[in-house]
Amino acid sequence: MKKLVPIVAAATILSVASLTSAASIKGPVTKITPNADGSYTTIVKDDATKKEYVIEVTDDQTKDKLSGKKIMVDDEVKVKFEEKAGKNISAKFLKAAGC
C-alpha cells in the first residue's frame, strides 16, 4: 500500500499538469485541409475572442469525421488542443451539438 500512494500521486500530478496546458475553444470551422500524411489542418474561429486558430488533427476518430463529412466547414465545434512544437494539436474535436 505504501508503494501505491506515490504512484497514484505522481499520476495525478501528471494528469493535472497536462490539463493545464490544454486550451479550449468553441466556434465555427472556417477551413479544412487534408494533408499528405492523412492528417488534417483546420481553422476554427473562437466565438469568445474572434481569433482564428490553426488546429492539426491527427487522431483517427476525428480524421474519420472530417473525411466522412460529419464535420464540415461552418459547423460549430468544441476543440481542446495542446501546443506542441509550435503547432496546435487537437486533443478533442467535437461538433458542438454532438457527433
C-alpha positions in Angstrom: 0.0 0.0 0.0 2.8 2.4 0.8 4.3 1.9 -2.6 1.0 2.6 -4.3 0.5 6.1 -2.8 3.5 7.7 -4.5 2.5 6.2 -7.9 -1.1 7.5 -7.6 0.2 10.9 -6.5 2.6 11.1 -9.5 -0.1 10.0 -11.9 -2.5 12.7 -10.5 0.2 15.4 -10.8 1.0 14.5 -14.4 -2.7 14.4 -15.4 -3.3 17.8 -13.8 -0.2 19.3 -15.4 -1.3 18.0 -18.9 -4.8 19.5 -18.4 -3.4 22.9 -17.6 -1.5 23.1 -20.8 -4.6 22.4 -22.9 -6.7 25.2 -24.3 -10.4 25.0 -25.2 -12.3 26.9 -27.9 -15.8 26.8 -29.4 -16.7 28.2 -32.8 -17.2 27.5 -36.5 -14.8 25.6 -38.7 -13.7 28.0 -41.4 -11.4 25.7 -43.3 -10.5 22.0 -43.6 -7.4 20.9 -45.5 -6.3 17.3 -45.9 -2.6 16.7 -45.6 -0.4 14.2 -47.5 0.2 12.2 -44.3 -3.5 11.6 -43.7 -3.9 14.3 -41.0 -6.0 17.4 -41.4 -5.3 21.1 -40.9 -8.4 23.0 -39.7 -9.1 26.6 -38.9 -11.6 27.3 -36.1 -12.7 30.8 -35.2 -13.2 31.1 -31.4 -16.6 32.6 -30.6 -15.3 34.3 -27.4 -12.2 36.0 -28.8 -13.0 36.1 -32.5 -9.4 34.8 -33.1 -8.8 32.1 -35.7 -6.8 29.0 -34.5 -5.0 26.6 -36.8 -5.6 23.1 -35.4 -3.8 20.0 -36.6 -6.0 16.9 -36.4 -4.1 13.6 -36.1 -6.4 11.3 -34.2 -8.2 8.6 -36.2 -11.6 9.3 -34.8 -11.6 12.9 -35.8 -9.9 12.2 -39.1 -12.8 9.8 -39.9 -15.4 12.5 -39.1 -13.6 15.0 -41.3 -13.2 12.6 -44.3 -16.7 11.3 -43.9 -18.1 14.9 -43.9 -19.6 14.5 -40.4 -17.8 17.7 -39.6 -17.7 20.3 -42.3 -16.9 24.0 -42.9 -19.3 26.3 -40.9 -20.1 23.5 -38.4 -19.9 24.7 -34.8 -17.3 22.7 -32.9 -15.7 22.4 -29.4 -12.0 21.9 -29.6 -9.4 21.1 -26.9 -5.8 21.4 -28.1 -2.3 21.4 -26.9 0.6 23.4 -28.3 3.4 21.0 -29.3 6.5 22.1 -31.3 4.8 25.3 -32.3 1.6 23.6 -33.6 -1.8 23.4 -32.0 -2.6 19.6 -31.9 -6.2 18.6 -31.2 -6.9 16.6 -28.1 -10.6 16.6 -28.6 -12.6 17.8 -31.6 -16.4 17.5 -31.4 -19.4 19.1 -33.1 -21.0 21.4 -30.5 -24.3 19.6 -30.9 -22.6 16.2 -30.6 -21.2 14.0 -33.3 
